[in-house]
Amino acid sequence: MGTTASQLGKDLLSEYQVTVFCFVFSAYKRFSELLGKDEKDVLHERVPMDRILTLPELKSNPFRKRICYVFSTSDSKNGSLTFEDFLDLLSAFSDSATMEIKSHYAFRIFDFDDDGTLDCGDLEKLVNCLTGETDETKLTAEEMRQLISNILEESDIDKDGTVNLSEFQHVISRSPDFVSSFKIVL
Amino acid sequence: RHREKRVDGDIVRRKRGNERRKGASRAEEGESQTRPERIDRGRRKRTRSHQDTKGSEGDEEVQPKIQSGRAAKTRKHTKNEKTRKKEEEEKAEKGEGKERHGKRKKTSASKKEREEVGGKHTMKEKAQEVKRKKHMKVPSEEDDIDEEVDEEEEVRPESLSSEELEKLKEAVDERKKLIQALRGKPWPIKKKCVILRESQEFVEKYEGALGKGKGRKLYAYKVLMSKKWMKFQRDFENFKTACIPWEMKIKEIESHFGSSVASYFIFLRWMYGINMILFCLTFGLVMVPEALMGRPYGTIPRKTVPRAEATSAMDFAVLWDFGGYAQYSVLFYGYYNNQRAVGWLKFRMPLSYFLVGVGTVAYSYMVVIRTMARNANESGVGDDNSFNFNWRMFTSWDYLIGNPETADNKFASITTSFKEAILEEQESQKDDNIHLTRFLRVLANFLVLCCLAGSGYLIYFVVRRSQKFALDGLENHTWWERNEVNMVMSLLGMFCPMLFDVISALENYHPRVALQWQLGRIFALFLGNLYTFIIALMDEINLKREEENIIKFNITVWEASLFNGTVSVNSTAPPVTIEPADVPRGPCWETMVGQEFVRLIISDTMTTYITLLIGDFLRAVLVRFLNYCWCWDLEAGFPSYSEFDVSGNVLGLIFNQGMIWMGAFYAPCLPALNVLRLHVSMYLQCWAVMCCNVPQERVFKASGSNNFYMAMLLVILFLSTLPAIYTIVTIPPSFDCGPFSGKQRMFDVIQETLESDFPAWFGKVFSYASNPGLVLPFMLLMVPILHFCTLRWFLKSCNDLFYILFKQNEENKKKNKLAALKAQMDLEEARKGSSRTAQQQKNSPSLQDQESEAFYYIENKKKIKRKIECKNVI
């Protein structure tokens, strides 16, 4: 522990602990496992997306790439994560994170084109993610149209053809099981 | 003060607008300012933007930068810059006068406050605010704050008025609050850290300065203590999470099977906790005192095995049936002596027994209701179908799923749920053959009722038969005949649910509705069985009591004959010592009841384990290994692997608990047995789930049903305490066994204690207090209080709704304003360009916007009206 703890100074640790919901130290251990042998600098190293996706917790998640993109702060938008990004991710998905944070990130994850609203294209992609890639589970075009129009009918209060963040949060906040299912435990 | 500010909100916002404009003008003014300062500012700005954009560089790189920023700030404190700044300040403030200073302070304070409130505001607003802050704060306002801060520092030492001090204190408090609320903000961690550091620095800087005079030490002490307390709390929280047993096991299952299977194990763990406490109560306050301080075994008749049974008392078969030595031990009611106080502690044994019996029930009620209330709070508005599609869409994925197979099942189930929803939506318009469905449903319910009645009759029949066997003497019968009751009950509990499942296929309900019906039916079945069992038991109790009367009479005859016999031999010497084993004794119905329950629990546990081993493990083994040499694919085809049946297991657990509550009074060992059972089933089921079950095809979410389980538990608790309390209150205890022997009723022990252990006035007060004249008004008082409590809860939920609507409204207004502003600007631009077509084009979207806003507004109004109606109803 001595060598691993040395990089994550006590001050930094407590600082992180104030700002995130998850346990920093376990996240740190997990993150340093993700790093290769030659990458010693845990705090500043960037882990490429492919390696993040090998985490068993993310492996079968249909939104795994979106999760990486949303939490990545990299300039080149390649979905690679630093330790801090990783902490952000775990914090948002942790047990004790608030509904507010969770819904915010959920919105960003579902917003596939990053334009700040969920339009028809986003919703379609979302449905395709949820139904899996195989042909037998895919919805037909007619079903898809019906589904999206139903969704917009319910939640699109200002009738602009898209679901914006506040509408999304309004919907999510009423859901009984969003908070319990929107979590990832390491 | 706070309220004032909030009321002033609008004004402040307007002021902010002014401020912004002022900032702009200041920037213009800044042109004339001295060069070095601008450069300094520019550099700081650059560092900040650098930080924000280049998050990729690690912390250590940022830190020096921050430090350089800090250095820039501290550099200000050096004389030259300070004076320069002062000049500049004066220059800037010349026009506005002193007023502005106060205003600015207020603005900054309000900004912080808005940050606080931001937690409740919508993200978008916050994001906007953040952006705004980034844009404005960095160039001008940041400096404003710094300057202000510097000013305050300059002024502070001597001439700080109490009002300013107050303000400073408020600012510090707000910063602290910000630090606390920081983790609840959806910002990147980098930004959080920067804000945290700044705020901490601010707090540290000014905290010490606060309360310079008299209160300083106290304040510092308070701060220190609060810090320590926070740390302690955090550590304690960590400790608590580390102490939760089986956490890793459950997490593992959760990641394989999703949250619904895990919810069963969490429920099991919760149950284990409750039983642990019940066990501690009965073990610590009843069993151990009696065993240690009560009279030892063999001293009195009730603590001795009767002569007739003595030969077989140690046989395993007898012990397995909880007869023999097990029956005459602390495990059962009959063993306890009615001695008022035992041991050197003068422990009031009968009283303790009674209070523990009542206490276990009271504790269970408390825990269940509290958990229900907490769950209700968490889940918020429950059955609301208005966002059916959206919830399916946005919340159906269980992010905990880490197993590809489960994920595939989940995909399939989501797809079917989408299709179902679409179909439902389509079908809600047209109605199909309603008569046929109705007929089928009635038929199904009729069949289920038949099943229930049949099972009830079967149990009644079996119990009566077993009584006949018992009268004949158990030794003459086979194993099956002796254990018929328990076996029949377990088998019914096993096969009837399957039957119901088949029947429910007739009904053509939606799966979730079907599940609820299924649960309700199983519940009815178990309940019916349990109550039939109890009614049969009641009959038996009555039989035993008749028997007891006869024996009582016989004993008096026997004693008289004994007495006469001894008198004739020797009148002074003590009578011949009779072995306690030879004394005739009553049947002791309480022990009988306890034994029945213990046997029931044991056989229930056995059936559960055996079905687990055969139904799951053996099946899995067969399917796995016979698959190599079988004609069809066993894994995919008919037998396949079993699924984990969450609802059935939960129901089993709940009924098991109901039996514990029912029988615990007559068999103090029941909680201990149950703890053992739960402990074993935790490990066994965890293992079985992981090794031989496949993920469910229909993956249900757990959280929705949590309170449903709790509600069932509450119903069972009520129903199981009912017969227990009935027997305690109405049936007189046996005359020669148990802690209450010799009393008219069991609860007389309270009366006795009051009379002999408490001063006379206390008994008097108690008798007055229990007078119906006092109890009745008290209950009348309780009703409005209860009503008020529920009302308040309801109002709170109403208020939440109000708040949401209000927030939406506000947002709308702002949007409206923005849209209007944009439209105006567009219009002007268009006019400048003087191109008619362009003007029309640009106008139309904003018009649409406004229209939709108006529509939204109307809808909101409707909602509010509805809410008001519901308030009026209350």
Boltz contact constraints between the chains, C-beta under 6 A:
constraints:
  - contact:
      token1: [A, 15]
      token2: [B, 193]
      max_distance: 6.0
  - contact:
      token1: [A, 19]
      token2: [B, 182]
      max_distance: 6.0
  - contact:
      token1: [A, 19]
      token2: [B, 183]
      max_distance: 6.0
  - contact:
      token1: [A, 19]
      token2: [B, 189]
      max_distance: 6.0
  - contact:
      token1: [A, 19]
      token2: [B, 192]
      max_distance: 6.0
  - contact:
      token1: [A, 20]
      token2: [B, 183]
      max_distance: 6.0
  - contact:
      token1: [A, 21]
      token2: [B, 183]
      max_distance: 6.0
  - contact:
      token1: [A, 43]
      token2: [B, 58]
      max_distance: 6.0
  - contact:
      token1: [A, 43]
      token2: [B, 59]
      max_distance: 6.0
  - contact:
      token1: [A, 44]
      token2: [B, 58]
      max_distance: 6.0
  - contact:
      token1: [A, 56]
      token2: [B, 402]
      max_distance: 6.0
  - contact:
      token1: [A, 57]
      token2: [B, 402]
      max_distance: 6.0
  - contact:
      token1: [A, 60]
      token2: [B, 404]
      max_distance: 6.0
  - contact:
      token1: [A, 60]
      token2: [B, 407]
      max_distance: 6.0
  - contact:
      token1: [A, 73]
      token2: [B, 55]
      max_distance: 6.0
  - contact:
      token1: [A, 84]
      token2: [B, 189]
      max_distance: 6.0
  - contact:
      token1: [A, 87]
      token2: [B, 189]
      max_distance: 6.0
  - contact:
      token1: [A, 88]
      token2: [B, 189]
      max_distance: 6.0
  - contact:
      token1: [A, 98]
      token2: [B, 184]
      max_distance: 6.0
  - contact:
      token1: [A, 101]
      token2: [B, 186]
      max_distance: 6.0
  - contact:
      token1: [A, 104]
      token2: [B, 123]
      max_distance: 6.0
  - contact:
      token1: [A, 104]
      token2: [B, 186]
      max_distance: 6.0
  - contact:
      token1: [A, 130]
      token2: [B, 414]
      max_distance: 6.0
  - contact:
      token1: [A, 131]
      token2: [B, 411]
      max_distance: 6.0
  - contact:
      token1: [A, 131]
      token2: [B, 415]
      max_distance: 6.0
  - contact:
      token1: [A, 132]
      token2: [B, 411]
      max_distance: 6.0
  - contact:
      token1: [A, 137]
      token2: [B, 411]
      max_distance: 6.0
  - contact:
      token1: [A, 137]
      token2: [B, 412]
      max_distance: 6.0
  - contact:
      token1: [A, 137]
      token2: [B, 415]
      max_distance: 6.0
  - contact:
      token1: [A, 143]
      token2: [B, 422]
      max_distance: 6.0
  - contact:
      token1: [A, 146]
      token2: [B, 422]
      max_distance: 6.0
  - contact:
      token1: [A, 150]
      token2: [B, 389]
      max_distance: 6.0
  - contact:
      token1: [A, 151]
      token2: [B, 389]
      max_distance: 6.0
  - contact:
      token1: [A, 151]
      token2: [B, 390]
      max_distance: 6.0
  - contact:
      token1: [A, 151]
      token2: [B, 393]
      max_distance: 6.0
  - contact:
      token1: [A, 154]
      token2: [B, 387]
      max_distance: 6.0
  - contact:
      token1: [A, 154]
      token2: [B, 389]
      max_distance: 6.0
  - contact:
      token1: [A, 154]
      token2: [B, 390]
      max_distance: 6.0
  - contact:
      token1: [A, 155]
      token2: [B, 390]
      max_distance: 6.0
  - contact:
      token1: [A, 157]
      token2: [B, 856]
      max_distance: 6.0
  - contact:
      token1: [A, 158]
      token2: [B, 852]
      max_distance: 6.0
  - contact:
      token1: [A, 158]
      token2: [B, 856]
      max_distance: 6.0
  - contact:
      token1: [A, 159]
      token2: [B, 852]
      max_distance: 6.0
  - contact:
      token1: [A, 165]
      token2: [B, 123]
      max_distance: 6.0
  - contact:
      token1: [A, 165]
      token2: [B, 124]
      max_distance: 6.0
  - contact:
      token1: [A, 166]
      token2: [B, 122]
      max_distance: 6.0
  - contact:
      token1: [A, 166]
      token2: [B, 124]
      max_distance: 6.0
  - contact:
      token1: [A, 171]
      token2: [B, 387]
      max_distance: 6.0
  - contact:
      token1: [A, 171]
      token2: [B, 390]
      max_distance: 6.0
  - contact:
      token1: [A, 174]
      token2: [B, 381]
      max_distance: 6.0
  - contact:
      token1: [A, 174]
      token2: [B, 384]
      max_distance: 6.0
  - contact:
      token1: [A, 175]
      token2: [B, 391]
      max_distance: 6.0
  - contact:
      token1: [A, 175]
      token2: [B, 395]
      max_distance: 6.0
  - contact:
      token1: [A, 176]
      token2: [B, 379]
      max_distance: 6.0
  - contact:
      token1: [A, 176]
      token2: [B, 703]
      max_distance: 6.0
  - contact:
      token1: [A, 176]
      token2: [B, 704]
      max_distance: 6.0
  - contact:
      token1: [A, 177]
      token2: [B, 701]
      max_distance: 6.0
  - contact:
      token1: [A, 177]
      token2: [B, 703]
      max_distance: 6.0
  - contact:
      token1: [A, 177]
      token2: [B, 704]
      max_distance: 6.0
  - contact:
      token1: [A, 178]
      token2: [B, 395]
      max_distance: 6.0
  - contact:
      token1: [A, 180]
      token2: [B, 703]
      max_distance: 6.0
  - contact:
      token1: [A, 181]
      token2: [B, 398]
      max_distance: 6.0
  - contact:
      token1: [A, 182]
      token2: [B, 399]
      max_distance: 6.0
  - contact:
      token1: [A, 183]
      token2: [B, 399]
      max_distance: 6.0
  - contact:
      token1: [A, 184]
      token2: [B, 399]
      max_distance: 6.0
  - contact:
      token1: [A, 185]
      token2: [B, 251]
      max_distance: 6.0
